[in-house]
Amino acid sequence: MSRFFVEKNMIMDDIITLSKEDSAHLARVLRVTEGENLSICDSEGYEYDAEIISVSKTQVQAKILNKKENDSEPKIKVTIFQGLPKGTKMELIIQKCVEIGVYSIVPVATSRAVVKLSQEKGKGKEERWNKISMEAAKQSTRGIIPKVEAPISFKEAIDLAKKFDMAIIPYEKQGKSDFKGFLQGKSPKTIGVFIGPEGGFAEEEIAFAIENGVTPVSLGKRILRTETAPLCVLSVLMYQYDWE
């Protein structure tokens, strides 16, 4: 069954009106007809089984058959502060992090990041990144579309992390401060995770993070790529706090 996201104001009584973009996709690409079923999520914790009642190239409407609470969202909210990587790695990171269960992703400009985005170029990237997040959310039956924010500075990211119950920064020189041991006995609801770009974090950035309450942890004996590290961290966090 095809899955789509709508804003709450697109639901009136028992009728849901899909967006123009989704309507066009349904009508022209999927070639749906009246009577077919859709899975629709309102991004606020509820999903609907609905039956298509009208189809045009600009508007598809569906009648709600059943409403239920979404049960696919993790119990913890994890935000990845991702150092800007080269090429299309960010797209892979977004896609896979959304599938695993990330709550939001914040691209971060660090001192060793090769990529430097202008405000205009950053806006274009942000739009594409959020579209990738939406598609991954549909595929993985998420209850929300994780937001990919506009790129910010490392200092701004550290300031944001102060609002979280826990903030960590995987660091290859951390030695025996293992991730598994650090999590024992802790039960955070919100977690911020800092991931370095290809060149890693500069020592000054690590020192600044520690000074502001971010805890460095080790992910093991091997050095992970920037696109591998967030997936590793998320998997551990989901196993620790969301596995039943």
C-alpha positions as CSV (number, residue, x, y, z in Angstrom):
1,M,0.0,0.0,0.0
2,S,1.4,3.4,-1.0
3,R,2.2,5.7,2.0
4,F,2.0,9.5,2.0
5,F,2.4,12.3,4.5
6,V,-0.1,15.2,4.9
7,E,-0.4,18.3,7.2
8,K,-3.1,18.1,9.8
9,N,-5.0,20.9,8.0
10,M,-5.4,18.7,5.0
11,I,-7.7,16.5,6.9
12,M,-11.3,17.7,7.1
13,D,-13.8,15.4,8.9
14,D,-13.2,12.1,7.3
15,I,-11.7,13.4,4.0
16,I,-8.0,13.8,3.3
17,T,-6.8,15.9,0.4
18,L,-3.3,15.0,-0.8
19,S,-0.8,17.7,-1.8
20,K,-0.5,18.8,-5.5
21,E,2.8,17.0,-5.8
22,D,1.6,13.8,-4.3
23,S,-1.6,14.0,-6.2
24,A,0.3,14.4,-9.5
25,H,2.5,11.4,-8.6
26,L,-0.5,9.3,-7.8
27,A,-2.5,10.2,-10.9
28,R,0.3,10.3,-13.5
29,V,2.9,7.8,-12.2
30,L,1.1,5.3,-10.1
31,R,-2.1,5.8,-12.1
32,V,-4.4,5.1,-9.1
33,T,-8.1,4.8,-9.5
34,E,-11.1,5.4,-7.2
35,G,-11.5,2.6,-4.7
36,E,-7.8,1.9,-4.2
37,N,-6.4,2.2,-0.7
38,L,-3.7,4.5,0.7
39,S,-1.7,4.7,4.0
40,I,-1.5,8.3,5.1
41,C,0.3,9.8,8.1
42,D,-0.3,13.2,9.6
43,S,3.3,13.5,11.1
44,E,1.7,14.0,14.6
45,G,1.5,10.4,15.7
46,Y,-1.5,9.1,13.7
47,E,-1.9,7.2,10.5
48,Y,-4.9,6.4,8.4
49,D,-6.1,3.7,6.1
50,A,-8.0,5.5,3.4
51,E,-9.8,4.8,0.2
52,I,-9.4,7.0,-2.8
53,I,-12.7,8.7,-3.7
54,S,-11.6,11.2,-6.4
55,V,-8.6,11.5,-8.8
56,S,-7.4,14.4,-11.0
57,K,-4.0,15.5,-12.1
58,T,-3.9,18.2,-9.4
59,Q,-5.9,16.7,-6.6
60,V,-6.5,13.3,-5.0
61,Q,-8.9,12.9,-2.2
62,A,-9.4,9.8,0.1
63,K,-11.9,8.9,2.7
64,I,-10.7,7.7,6.1
65,L,-11.5,4.0,6.8
66,N,-9.5,3.6,9.9
67,K,-7.4,5.8,12.3
68,K,-4.7,4.5,14.6
69,E,-1.7,5.6,16.5
70,N,1.7,5.2,14.8
71,D,3.9,2.7,16.6
72,S,7.0,2.9,14.5
73,E,8.6,6.0,16.2
74,P,11.5,5.4,18.6
75,K,11.1,6.1,22.3
76,I,14.2,8.4,22.1
77,K,14.8,11.5,19.9
78,V,18.3,11.4,18.4
79,T,19.7,14.4,16.6
80,I,22.7,13.9,14.4
81,F,25.1,16.9,14.1
82,Q,26.8,15.9,10.9
83,G,30.1,17.5,9.8
84,L,29.6,18.3,6.1
85,P,30.9,15.5,3.9
86,K,32.0,15.5,0.3
87,G,29.9,14.5,-2.7
88,T,26.7,12.7,-2.2
89,K,27.6,11.2,1.1
90,M,25.2,13.4,2.9
91,E,22.3,12.0,0.9
92,L,23.3,8.5,2.0
93,I,23.6,9.5,5.6
94,I,20.2,11.1,5.6
95,Q,18.5,8.2,3.9
96,K,19.9,5.5,6.2
97,C,19.6,7.5,9.4
98,V,15.9,8.1,8.7
99,E,15.4,4.4,8.1
100,I,17.1,3.6,11.4
101,G,15.2,6.1,13.5
102,V,16.9,9.5,13.6
103,Y,14.7,12.4,14.9
104,S,16.5,15.2,13.1
105,I,19.8,15.9,11.2
106,V,21.8,19.2,11.5
107,P,24.6,19.7,8.9
108,V,27.6,21.3,10.6
109,A,30.4,23.4,9.1
110,T,33.6,22.3,10.8
111,S,37.2,23.4,10.4
112,R,38.3,20.3,8.5
113,A,35.2,20.0,6.3
114,V,36.1,20.3,2.6
115,V,32.6,21.3,1.6
116,K,31.8,25.0,2.1
117,L,28.2,26.0,1.3
118,S,27.0,29.5,0.5
119,Q,23.7,30.5,1.9
120,E,22.0,30.2,-1.5
121,K,23.6,26.8,-2.3
122,G,22.9,25.6,1.2
123,K,19.2,26.4,0.8
124,G,19.1,24.3,-2.4
125,K,20.8,21.4,-0.7
126,E,18.4,21.7,2.3
127,E,15.4,21.3,0.0
128,R,16.9,18.2,-1.6
129,W,18.0,16.7,1.7
130,N,14.5,17.1,3.1
131,K,13.0,15.4,0.1
132,I,15.3,12.5,0.6
133,S,14.2,12.4,4.2
134,M,10.6,12.3,3.2
135,E,11.1,9.4,0.7
136,A,13.0,7.4,3.3
137,A,10.3,8.1,5.9
138,K,7.7,6.8,3.5
139,Q,9.7,3.6,2.7
140,S,10.4,2.8,6.4
141,T,6.8,3.6,7.6
142,R,8.0,6.4,9.9
143,G,5.4,8.4,11.8
144,I,7.2,11.7,11.1
145,I,9.4,13.1,8.4
146,P,12.8,13.8,10.2
147,K,13.8,17.4,9.6
148,V,17.1,18.2,7.9
149,E,18.1,21.7,9.1
150,A,20.1,24.4,7.3
151,P,23.9,24.1,7.9
152,I,25.2,25.8,11.0
153,S,28.6,26.5,12.5
154,F,30.2,24.1,15.0
155,K,29.7,26.7,17.8
156,E,26.0,27.0,17.0
157,A,25.7,23.2,17.1
158,I,27.4,23.0,20.5
159,D,25.0,25.7,21.8
160,L,22.0,23.7,20.5
161,A,23.3,20.5,22.1
162,K,23.0,22.0,25.6
163,K,19.3,21.5,25.4
164,F,19.6,17.7,25.1
165,D,19.6,15.2,28.0
166,M,22.8,13.8,26.6
167,A,25.3,14.9,24.0
168,I,28.2,12.7,22.7
169,I,31.0,13.1,20.2
170,P,32.7,9.9,18.9
171,Y,36.4,10.5,18.9
172,E,39.1,8.0,17.7
173,K,41.6,9.2,20.4
174,Q,39.3,8.6,23.3
175,G,40.8,5.3,24.2
176,K,39.0,3.2,26.7
177,S,35.9,5.4,27.2
178,D,33.8,2.9,25.3
179,F,30.3,3.8,24.1
180,K,28.7,0.7,25.6
181,G,30.0,1.4,29.1
182,F,29.0,5.1,28.9
183,L,25.4,4.3,28.2
184,Q,24.9,1.9,31.1
185,G,22.5,3.2,33.7
186,K,21.4,6.2,31.7
187,S,17.9,6.8,30.3
188,P,17.9,10.0,28.2
189,K,14.9,11.1,26.2
190,T,16.9,13.4,23.8
191,I,20.4,12.7,22.5
192,G,22.7,14.8,20.4
193,V,25.5,13.1,18.4
194,F,28.4,14.9,16.8
195,I,29.9,13.2,13.7
196,G,33.1,14.6,12.1
197,P,33.6,15.1,8.4
198,E,36.2,13.1,6.4
199,G,39.1,14.8,8.2
200,G,37.6,14.3,11.6
201,F,37.3,17.0,14.3
202,A,40.2,19.3,15.1
203,E,41.5,19.0,18.6
204,E,40.3,22.5,19.4
205,E,36.8,21.5,18.4
206,I,36.9,18.4,20.7
207,A,38.2,20.5,23.6
208,F,35.5,23.1,23.0
209,A,32.8,20.4,22.9
210,I,34.1,18.9,26.2
211,E,34.2,22.3,27.9
212,N,30.5,22.7,27.0
213,G,29.3,19.4,28.3
214,V,29.6,17.1,25.3
215,T,31.1,13.7,26.2
216,P,33.7,12.0,23.9
217,V,33.2,8.3,23.4
218,S,35.0,5.5,21.5
219,L,33.3,3.4,18.9
220,G,35.9,0.7,19.0
221,K,39.4,-0.1,17.7
222,R,38.6,0.7,14.0
223,I,38.3,4.1,12.4
224,L,34.9,4.6,10.7
225,R,34.1,6.7,7.7
226,T,32.0,9.8,8.2
227,E,29.0,8.0,6.5
228,T,29.4,4.9,8.6
229,A,29.8,6.4,12.1
230,P,26.3,7.9,12.4
231,L,24.7,4.6,11.3
232,C,26.8,2.8,13.9
233,V,25.9,5.2,16.7
234,L,22.2,5.2,15.8
235,S,22.0,1.4,15.7
236,V,23.6,1.2,19.2
237,L,21.2,3.8,20.6
238,M,18.1,2.2,19.1
239,Y,19.2,-1.2,20.4
240,Q,19.8,0.2,23.9
241,Y,16.8,2.4,24.2
242,D,14.1,1.3,21.7
243,W,14.4,-2.5,21.6
244,E,11.6,-4.5,23.3
